[in-house]
Amino acid sequence: MDIKIGKPARVCNATDRAFEHGEQVISLVRMHEGQFIREDYSEEAWDAARGEGAIAVWTTTYIDPKVAEQEPPEVFSPLRQLFYEAVEGKERKTLAKAYLAAELLRRQKVFRLLKQSDDAEEDVRVALYNDRIGNRLVEVRDPNLTLNDMEEGRTALIQRLQELEAPPEEAEESPDETADESSEDFEEDSVEEAPQDAAEEDVAHAES
């Protein structure tokens, strides 16, 4: 099920105060005359009564498009952010995490594999990717990672994605929940049903 709701407002529905970049906003959607109507409220203007009769209520982060244009694109993709955190690491588990993230991004057609050293006797093999967003070249090192290294990297990747995709309090309440990797959409939001274990499934495919 995929319900198109419409783009978020720039001002609070109750006070007309303009939202600030990065501000937490409480949004709802209700049915009015056969149409879905969206309302967005600042935290200080919100109370439970405003949500009465709503079809759905959720919390989101307001992204100012003008500010977003000046920020690196990995800010808006947890998987890309995770990759760039890990790719310069030294530990084998961190390198495995970067390798798996790169393969997932390649499956999503965000990264394109350009070249890969194929000498199995080399101490460190290197894969060269093109990050299509920004046309950026990145190198991923593989110091002959073992199955144990890959499993530790897979676990660390999933845990980090949970941290990036959910606030800390939500991660503590639901440690087994993961979210699908998706691009940030400034024009419209969508509420959709998704498999709970999508991230784990993608990581498993990347290892194979």
C-alpha positions in Angstrom: 0.0 0.0 0.0 1.4 3.4 -1.0 -0.4 6.6 0.0 0.8 9.9 -1.4 0.4 12.6 1.2 1.9 15.7 -0.3 4.9 17.8 0.6 5.5 19.1 4.2 4.5 22.6 5.0 7.1 25.3 5.7 5.2 26.8 8.6 3.3 25.4 11.6 -0.4 24.8 11.0 -1.3 26.3 14.4 1.1 29.3 14.8 2.2 30.1 11.2 5.8 30.1 12.5 8.3 29.0 9.9 10.0 25.7 10.7 13.8 25.7 11.1 16.1 23.3 9.3 16.5 20.1 11.4 13.5 20.9 13.6 11.3 18.0 14.8 7.8 18.4 13.3 4.7 16.4 14.2 2.6 15.6 11.1 -0.8 14.1 10.6 -3.1 13.2 7.8 -6.9 13.2 7.9 -9.6 12.6 5.4 -11.7 15.6 4.4 -14.3 15.5 1.6 -12.7 12.4 0.1 -9.2 13.8 0.1 -6.1 13.3 2.3 -5.3 16.5 4.1 -1.9 16.9 5.7 -1.2 19.1 8.7 2.3 19.9 10.2 2.8 21.2 13.8 5.8 22.4 15.8 6.4 20.5 19.0 5.4 23.4 21.2 2.1 23.8 19.4 1.2 20.1 19.4 -1.3 18.5 21.8 -3.0 15.2 21.6 -6.4 16.8 20.8 -5.0 17.9 17.4 -4.6 14.3 16.4 -8.2 13.2 17.1 -9.8 11.7 14.0 -6.5 11.6 12.1 -5.7 8.6 10.0 -2.0 8.7 10.9 0.3 10.8 13.1 4.1 10.7 12.9 7.2 12.7 13.7 9.5 13.9 11.0 12.5 16.2 10.6 12.0 19.4 8.6 14.6 19.8 5.9 15.0 23.2 4.4 15.8 22.7 0.7 18.0 25.7 0.5 20.1 24.4 3.4 20.0 20.9 2.0 21.5 21.9 -1.3 24.7 23.1 0.5 25.2 19.8 2.4 26.9 16.6 1.2 24.4 14.1 -0.2 25.5 11.3 2.2 23.8 13.4 5.0 20.5 12.3 3.7 21.3 8.6 3.1 22.1 6.5 6.2 23.8 3.8 4.1 26.0 6.3 2.3 26.8 8.1 5.6 27.8 4.7 7.1 30.0 3.9 4.2 32.0 7.2 4.4 32.3 6.8 8.1 33.9 3.3 7.6 35.9 3.5 4.4 38.9 5.3 6.0 38.9 2.8 9.0 41.8 0.6 9.9 40.2 -2.3 11.7 39.2 -5.4 9.7 35.6 -5.3 11.0 35.4 -1.6 9.9 36.8 -2.4 6.5 34.3 -5.3 6.1 31.5 -2.9 7.0 32.7 -0.5 4.3 32.9 -3.3 1.7 29.4 -4.5 2.5 28.0 -1.0 2.4 29.7 -0.4 -1.0 28.2 -3.6 -2.4 24.7 -2.6 -1.1 25.1 0.8 -2.7 26.2 -0.9 -6.0 23.0 -3.0 -5.9 21.0 0.2 -5.5 22.9 1.6 -8.5 24.2 4.5 -6.3 27.8 3.1 -6.7 29.3 1.8 -9.9 32.2 -0.6 -9.8 34.9 0.7 -12.1 37.9 -1.6 -11.4 38.9 -4.3 -8.9 42.3 -5.9 -8.4 42.1 -9.6 -8.9 45.4 -10.9 -7.6 44.4 -13.1 -4.7 48.0 -13.2 -3.4 48.1 -9.4 -2.8 48.0 -8.3 0.9 45.3 -5.8 0.2 43.0 -5.8 -2.8 41.3 -2.6 -3.9 38.0 -1.9 -5.6 37.4 1.5 -7.2 33.8 2.7 -7.3 32.1 5.7 -8.8 29.6 7.4 -6.5 27.1 8.6 -9.0 25.8 11.3 -6.6 28.4 14.0 -7.1 30.5 11.8 -9.5 32.9 10.9 -6.7 35.6 8.2 -6.9 36.1 6.1 -3.8 38.5 3.2 -3.1 37.5 0.2 -0.9 40.2 -2.0 0.6 39.9 -5.7 1.1 42.8 -7.1 3.1 41.7 -10.7 2.3 38.7 -10.5 4.6 37.6 -13.8 6.2 34.1 -15.1 6.7 34.4 -14.2 10.4 35.4 -10.6 9.4 32.4 -10.4 7.1 30.0 -11.6 9.7 31.3 -9.1 12.3 31.1 -6.4 9.6 27.5 -7.4 8.7 26.4 -7.2 12.4 28.1 -3.8 12.8 26.5 -2.5 9.6 23.0 -3.4 10.7 23.5 -2.0 14.2 24.8 1.3 12.8 22.0 1.6 10.3 19.5 1.2 13.2 21.3 4.0 15.0 21.2 6.3 12.0 17.6 5.6 10.9 15.9 5.8 14.3 16.3 8.1 17.3 18.2 6.5 20.3 15.0 6.0 22.4 13.3 4.2 19.5 16.3 2.0 18.9 16.2 0.9 22.6 12.6 0.1 22.5 12.8 -1.9 19.2 16.3 -3.2 18.8 15.4 -5.7 16.1 13.6 -3.3 13.8 15.4 -2.1 10.6 14.3 0.3 7.9 14.6 0.1 4.1 17.4 2.3 2.6 15.7 5.1 0.7 16.5 8.5 -0.7 15.4 11.7 1.1 12.4 13.2 -0.7 11.8 16.9 -0.1 8.7 17.1 -2.4 6.4 14.5 -0.9 6.2 11.9 1.8 4.8 8.4 1.5 3.5 6.0 4.1 4.0 2.4 3.0 4.2 -1.0 4.5 7.7 -2.5 4.2 9.4 -5.8 5.2 10.8 -5.6 8.7 14.0 -7.4 7.8 14.8 -5.6 4.5 18.2 -4.4 5.6 19.3 -7.8 6.8 18.2 -9.4 3.5 20.1 -6.8 1.5 23.3 -7.4 3.6 23.0 -11.1 3.0 22.8 -10.6 -0.8 25.9 -8.3 -0.6 27.9 -11.1 1.1 26.9 -13.7 -1.5 
